[in-house]
Amino acid sequence: MMHVSKSCRFFLHPEVVMLTFRIIDHCIDQLRQNIMCSSDVTLIGFRWDERDRAPQPVFQGMHQCRSFDAIDAWAEKRRFDIFDDELLIHPTLGACDTVTLTTQ
């Protein structure tokens, strides 16, 4: 999800980098999935305001946060180099030519 956040920042500043529709669509879908899977079910209360006929939201609920440091450490232990020729081998097409990948 961090790469999604970074891509969204780039999208807001197109002079920095050009993003394709495919990347933007991927990022939006990743945000959607994250919201759906990690939804915050903290209740939002309301209270009456003497100056307004509509009740006003109270955004002071208790949230259950996750430890980003623990998640980052977990991911770091499982990280691998996608360009390692001996690690990622397509089951039917065989090994990838990283020289071709990096020069195209």
SEVEXTI-39440 format. One record per residue: x, y, z of N, C-alpha, C in turn. Coordinates in pm, 1 decimal. Layout:
! residues N
PT, X, Y, Z, X, Y, Z, X, Y, Z
...
//
This chain:
! residues 104
PT, 80.8, -119.5, 0.0, 0.0, 0.0, 0.0, 86.1, 127.3, 0.0
PT, 209.5, 114.3, 47.4, 294.0, 234.1, 46.8, 322.5, 279.0, -96.0
PT, 339.8, 183.2, -189.1, 364.3, 222.1, -327.9, 241.2, 289.1, -387.1
PT, 122.2, 252.0, -339.4, -1.7, 316.3, -385.5, -2.9, 461.5, -341.2
PT, 34.1, 484.5, -215.9, 39.3, 620.6, -164.5, 139.1, 704.9, -244.2
PT, 254.3, 645.9, -273.1, 357.0, 716.7, -350.2, 306.3, 747.6, -491.3
PT, 240.2, 651.2, -553.9, 187.0, 672.4, -689.0, 80.7, 780.5, -690.3
PT, -1.4, 783.9, -586.4, -104.5, 888.9, -577.8, -39.3, 1027.0, -567.8
PT, 69.0, 1036.5, -492.6, 140.3, 1164.9, -484.1, 196.5, 1203.9, -620.3
PT, 252.5, 1106.4, -693.4, 303.2, 1134.3, -827.2, 190.6, 1177.4, -920.4
PT, 73.9, 1115.0, -905.2, -40.8, 1150.4, -988.7, -80.5, 1296.6, -966.1
PT, -70.5, 1340.7, -841.4, -105.6, 1479.1, -809.0, -1.0, 1578.1, -858.5
PT, 118.1, 1528.6, -887.6, 227.3, 1612.9, -937.1, 283.6, 1551.1, -1065.1
PT, 210.1, 1559.3, -1177.5, 251.4, 1491.1, -1301.0, 383.7, 1540.6, -1357.9
PT, 429.6, 1657.2, -1316.0, 557.4, 1704.7, -1366.0, 672.7, 1619.2, -1313.9
PT, 648.9, 1543.8, -1206.3, 752.8, 1459.8, -1147.1, 770.0, 1331.1, -1226.6
PT, 661.3, 1264.1, -1257.5, 668.3, 1136.1, -1329.3, 536.8, 1112.3, -1402.5
PT, 544.0, 1046.4, -1515.3, 425.3, 1016.2, -1594.3, 370.4, 880.1, -1552.6
PT, 245.2, 875.7, -1509.8, 181.8, 749.5, -1472.7, 83.7, 707.9, -1580.7
PT, 77.1, 579.4, -1604.5, -18.0, 528.9, -1702.4, -152.7, 506.0, -1635.9
PT, -256.5, 494.0, -1717.1, -389.8, 465.8, -1664.8, -388.3, 333.8, -1588.1
PT, -311.5, 236.9, -1638.2, -304.9, 105.8, -1572.4, -251.6, 117.8, -1429.8
PT, -149.7, 199.5, -1409.8, -93.9, 219.3, -1275.8, -195.1, 289.9, -1186.8
PT, -258.6, 393.4, -1237.8, -357.5, 467.6, -1158.5, -474.2, 377.5, -1121.6
PT, -522.8, 298.1, -1217.8, -633.4, 206.1, -1191.2, -593.9, 104.2, -1084.7
PT, -471.1, 53.1, -1094.3, -421.1, -41.7, -994.6, -420.1, 22.8, -856.0
PT, -373.1, 145.2, -847.7, -364.1, 213.9, -718.9, -502.1, 237.3, -658.1
PT, -595.5, 280.6, -739.5, -731.8, 303.6, -689.5, -792.1, 172.1, -641.3
PT, -769.7, 63.9, -716.3, -824.0, -65.3, -674.7, -758.6, -114.4, -546.3
PT, -628.5, -91.2, -529.2, -561.0, -129.7, -405.0, -617.6, -52.9, -286.0
PT, -643.9, 75.6, -304.1, -705.5, 154.3, -196.9, -844.3, 100.2, -163.2
PT, -923.4, 67.2, -266.3, -1057.2, 12.0, -245.2, -1049.0, -117.5, -165.7
PT, -959.2, -206.8, -206.1, -947.1, -334.5, -136.2, -903.8, -314.0, 8.5
PT, -810.5, -222.6, 30.2, -763.8, -197.3, 165.7, -875.3, -142.5, 252.8
PT, -953.4, -50.9, 198.8, -1065.1, 5.1, 275.1, -1167.1, -103.2, 307.8
PT, -1196.5, -188.6, 210.2, -1295.0, -293.4, 232.7, -1245.7, -399.6, 330.9
PT, -1118.6, -435.9, 322.7, -1065.5, -542.6, 407.8, -1025.5, -494.2, 546.8
PT, -989.4, -370.5, 560.1, -942.5, -317.6, 689.3, -1033.5, -206.2, 739.6
PT, -1158.4, -219.4, 710.8, -1252.0, -112.4, 744.9, -1248.3, -79.1, 893.2
PT, -1253.9, 47.9, 920.2, -1258.8, 97.6, 1057.0, -1405.8, 103.9, 1097.7
PT, -1441.9, 23.9, 1195.6, -1582.4, 18.6, 1237.6, -1608.0, 103.0, 1362.8
PT, -1516.4, 195.9, 1390.0, -1536.3, 285.7, 1502.9, -1662.6, 368.2, 1480.4
PT, -1747.2, 371.1, 1581.3, -1871.5, 446.9, 1570.4, -1844.6, 596.8, 1574.0
PT, -1919.5, 669.1, 1494.8, -1914.5, 814.7, 1498.0, -2042.2, 860.8, 1566.2
PT, -2024.4, 924.4, 1680.0, -2140.3, 974.6, 1753.0, -2183.2, 1111.0, 1700.7
PT, -2298.9, 1153.9, 1745.5, -2351.2, 1285.0, 1707.7, -2400.2, 1355.7, 1832.3
PT, -2396.3, 1488.6, 1828.3, -2452.7, 1568.1, 1938.8, -2521.9, 1688.9, 1880.1
PT, -2617.3, 1737.4, 1955.1, -2691.7, 1854.6, 1910.5, -2609.7, 1979.7, 1933.7
PT, -2617.9, 2069.7, 1840.5, -2550.8, 2199.7, 1850.3, -2660.8, 2303.7, 1860.2
PT, -2650.2, 2389.7, 1958.0, -2757.1, 2489.2, 1979.5, -2767.9, 2589.5, 1865.6
PT, -2667.2, 2595.3, 1777.6, -2670.3, 2688.9, 1665.3, -2713.1, 2625.3, 1533.8
PT, -2737.4, 2494.9, 1535.3, -2770.0, 2425.8, 1410.2, -2880.5, 2324.7, 1437.0
PT, -2972.6, 2310.9, 1343.4, -3083.3, 2216.0, 1361.3, -3040.2, 2071.0, 1337.2
PT, -2929.1, 2053.1, 1267.5, -2881.0, 1917.7, 1240.0, -2779.0, 1876.0, 1346.0
PT, -2780.6, 1749.1, 1386.3, -2678.3, 1703.0, 1481.6, -2540.2, 1705.4, 1417.0
PT, -2438.3, 1729.9, 1496.9, -2301.0, 1740.4, 1448.5, -2221.0, 1615.6, 1487.0
PT, -2137.7, 1567.1, 1396.6, -2059.4, 1445.8, 1428.0, -1951.9, 1472.4, 1532.4
PT, -1924.9, 1370.9, 1610.3, -1818.6, 1374.4, 1711.3, -1715.8, 1269.1, 1668.7
PT, -1599.7, 1314.6, 1623.6, -1497.1, 1225.6, 1568.7, -1393.6, 1185.3, 1673.2
PT, -1435.4, 1154.8, 1793.8, -1340.1, 1124.2, 1899.4, -1348.1, 979.0, 1944.8
PT, -1390.4, 889.2, 1856.7, -1398.6, 747.9, 1891.2, -1261.3, 685.6, 1906.0
PT, -1256.2, 573.9, 1976.1, -1131.2, 499.9, 1992.8, -1110.3, 409.3, 1872.0
PT, -994.2, 417.8, 1810.2, -961.3, 337.5, 1693.4, -863.8, 227.3, 1733.0
PT, -873.7, 113.4, 1667.3, -778.8, 4.1, 1688.4, -674.2, 12.9, 1577.7
PT, -555.9, 59.1, 1611.9, -450.8, 76.2, 1512.6, -362.1, -47.4, 1507.0
PT, -299.5, -66.7, 1393.8, -202.4, -174.3, 1375.7, -61.8, -115.5, 1392.3
PT, 30.6, -200.2, 1428.0, 168.5, -155.5, 1444.0, 237.2, -155.5, 1307.7
PT, 257.7, -37.2, 1250.2, 323.1, -29.1, 1119.7, 465.1, -82.3, 1127.8
PT, 534.5, -56.2, 1237.3, 672.1, -104.7, 1251.5, 677.8, -257.1, 1248.0
PT, 581.9, -322.9, 1313.9, 578.9, -469.6, 1313.7, 549.2, -522.9, 1173.3
PT, 457.0, -460.3, 1103.1, 423.0, -501.9, 967.0, 543.0, -480.1, 874.6
PT, 608.8, -365.9, 888.9, 726.0, -335.3, 805.9, 838.4, -435.5, 831.3
PT, 860.2, -471.3, 957.0, 964.2, -569.1, 990.9, 928.4, -706.0, 932.9
PT, 801.3, -744.7, 939.3, 755.6, -872.4, 882.6, 782.4, -874.1, 731.8
PT, 746.7, -766.5, 663.6, 765.8, -759.3, 518.2, 914.3, -759.5, 482.5
PT, 996.2, -692.5, 561.4, 1140.1, -685.6, 534.4, 1203.7, -824.9, 539.7
PT, 1160.0, -908.7, 633.2, 1213.2, -1044.5, 645.8, 1178.0, -1130.1, 524.2
PT, 1069.2, -1097.8, 456.7, 1021.5, -1179.1, 345.1, 1049.1, -1115.4, 208.8
PT, 1122.5, -1008.5, 207.8, 1152.9, -934.7, 85.3, 1246.3, -1016.3, -3.8
PT, 1230.8, -1000.3, -135.5, 1319.9, -1066.7, -229.7, 1342.3, -975.6, -349.6
PT, 1446.0, -1007.2, -423.6, 1483.3, -928.8, -541.5, 1409.8, -983.9, -663.0
PT, 1318.6, -907.2, -718.2, 1240.0, -951.7, -832.9, 1326.6, -972.8, -956.7
PT, 1445.7, -915.6, -959.0, 1534.8, -929.8, -1073.4, 1638.3, -1042.2, -1055.6
PT, 1622.0, -1123.3, -951.2, 1710.9, -1238.1, -929.5, 1672.0, -1347.1, -1029.3
PT, 1760.0, -1372.2, -1130.0, 1731.3, -1468.4, -1237.3, 1704.9, -1609.6, -1186.9
PT, 1764.3, -1645.4, -1074.8, 1750.2, -1782.1, -1024.5, 1630.6, -1798.8, -931.6
PT, 1569.1, -1690.5, -892.6, 1459.0, -1697.8, -796.3, 1322.6, -1704.8, -864.1
PT, 1298.8, -1617.2, -959.7, 1169.4, -1613.0, -1026.9, 1180.6, -1671.4, -1167.1
PT, 1124.6, -1789.7, -1184.8, 1128.3, -1856.5, -1314.7, 984.6, -1889.9, -1354.1
PT, 941.3, -1838.3, -1467.4, 805.4, -1862.4, -1516.2, 786.5, -2012.2, -1539.0
PT, 672.6, -2068.4, -1495.0, 653.5, -2213.5, -1505.5, 653.2, -2267.7, -1648.3
PT, 611.9, -2188.7, -1747.6, 611.0, -2240.1, -1885.2, 705.7, -2165.0, -1978.2
PT, 733.9, -2038.6, -1949.6, 820.1, -1958.5, -2037.3, 967.5, -1963.3, -1997.4
PT, 994.7, -2012.6, -1876.6, 1132.6, -2023.9, -1831.2, 1183.7, -1896.7, -1766.0
PT, 1315.3, -1888.0, -1753.9, 1380.5, -1776.6, -1685.5, 1362.4, -1645.9, -1762.6
PT, 1365.6, -1539.2, -1689.8, 1350.6, -1404.7, -1747.0, 1488.2, -1348.6, -1779.7
PT, 1496.9, -1277.4, -1890.2, 1622.0, -1213.4, -1929.5, 1620.7, -1071.8, -1871.9
PT, 1685.2, -1052.0, -1755.8, 1682.3, -920.9, -1691.1, 1753.9, -814.8, -1772.0
PT, 1848.4, -854.5, -1855.1, 1916.6, -756.3, -1939.8, 1816.0, -691.7, -2033.0
PT, 1727.2, -772.1, -2089.7, 1622.9, -719.5, -2178.4, 1526.6, -631.4, -2102.1
PT, 1490.9, -674.1, -1981.1, 1396.6, -597.3, -1899.1, 1449.6, -459.0, -1865.7
PT, 1576.2, -450.7, -1828.7, 1631.4, -323.6, -1782.5, 1669.2, -230.7, -1897.5
PT, 1684.8, -282.0, -2018.8, 1727.4, -196.5, -2128.1, 1611.6, -151.7, -2217.8
PT, 1495.3, -208.1, -2197.0, 1382.1, -169.4, -2282.7, 1309.1, -50.8, -2226.6
//
